[in-house]
Amino acid sequence: MDWDEILNPLSPLYQDAMYEQQQLVSMQDGLIDATKKMIETVYPQLYHLESEGYKELESVIITECVKFSCKINEVINRYHINE
């Protein structure tokens, strides 16, 4: 793999990497939003946390959703059938 090709915005490798990055970010954003909405409906006590609880919960949600989206991406890429 040639670094010049990877870093060239016009190269197919660069474009593929950017597309994959956009997919990951979209997946992460969707998971984070869905998780927050689900937590709001399942845990009404959410609105009665100390400020540290909100910070920790936000950190947990983001960290785990990022990990989850990366694992989803790995599985899809591993078993994707090229047409």
BELHUMO-V109454 format. One record per run of one state. SS is the DSSP state (H for helix, E for strand, L for the rest). FROM is the first residue (numbers start at 0). TO is the last residue. If there is no record, write none. Layout:
# BELHUMO-V109454
ss: (SS & SS)
from: (FROM & FROM)
to: (TO & TO)
This chain:
# BELHUMO-V109454
ss: (L & H & L & H & L & H & L & H & L)
from: (0 & 2 & 7 & 11 & 42 & 43 & 48 & 50 & 79)
to: (1 & 6 & 10 & 41 & 42 & 47 & 49 & 78 & 82)
